[in-house]
Amino acid sequence: YRVDTDGLITEAQIVPPTSQNQGSIERDLWDLAPELGRLPLEEATLLAERAIRNHDPCISCATHFLNLEIRRA
């Protein structure tokens, strides 16, 4: 934080949990990918969402954050 002579914050850098946990979120999804590919889309989506929410994303990120598309060979 930067504070002026009146004690007012003039600059701040906010780092929300989602930013701090992004690497872990991505690793968890990579680890889940083989199982997600075997599940029906609705179940896979719920499992992926749960994995992401385990990392305490901010409210806006947790509400509308995932559009899962599975391409099966």
C-alpha positions in Angstrom: 0.0 0.0 0.0 1.0 3.6 -0.5 -0.5 6.2 1.8 -0.4 9.9 1.5 0.2 12.5 4.2 -3.4 12.5 5.2 -3.3 8.7 5.8 -5.4 7.9 2.7 -4.4 4.9 0.6 -3.3 6.2 -2.8 -2.2 2.9 -4.3 -2.8 -0.7 -3.5 -2.1 -4.0 -5.2 -4.7 -6.6 -4.4 -3.7 -10.3 -5.0 -6.9 -12.4 -4.6 -6.7 -16.1 -3.7 -7.5 -17.1 -7.3 -4.3 -15.4 -8.5 -2.3 -17.0 -5.7 -3.7 -20.5 -6.3 -3.7 -20.4 -10.1 -0.8 -22.8 -10.5 -2.3 -25.4 -8.1 -5.7 -25.1 -9.8 -4.1 -25.9 -13.2 -2.1 -28.8 -11.8 -5.2 -30.3 -10.2 -7.1 -30.0 -13.5 -4.3 -31.7 -15.4 -4.3 -34.5 -12.8 -8.1 -34.9 -13.2 -8.1 -34.7 -17.0 -7.9 -38.5 -17.7 -10.9 -39.1 -15.4 -12.9 -36.1 -16.7 -12.5 -37.7 -20.2 -14.2 -40.9 -19.1 -17.2 -39.2 -17.4 -20.4 -37.9 -18.9 -20.1 -34.1 -19.5 -22.3 -33.1 -16.6 -20.4 -35.2 -14.0 -17.1 -34.1 -15.5 -18.1 -30.4 -15.2 -19.2 -30.9 -11.5 -15.9 -32.6 -10.7 -13.8 -29.9 -12.4 -15.8 -27.1 -10.7 -15.3 -28.8 -7.3 -11.5 -29.1 -7.9 -11.4 -25.3 -8.7 -13.5 -24.3 -5.8 -11.2 -26.3 -3.4 -8.8 -23.4 -4.0 -11.1 -20.7 -2.7 -11.6 -18.6 -5.8 -13.1 -15.2 -5.4 -16.9 -14.8 -5.7 -16.9 -13.6 -9.3 -14.5 -16.4 -10.4 -16.4 -19.1 -8.5 -19.8 -18.1 -9.9 -19.4 -18.3 -13.7 -16.0 -19.6 -14.5 -16.1 -22.9 -16.4 -17.1 -23.8 -19.8 -16.0 -27.4 -20.1 -15.6 -29.0 -23.5 -14.5 -32.6 -23.9 -13.2 -33.9 -27.2 -13.3 -37.6 -27.3 -11.2 -39.6 -29.7 
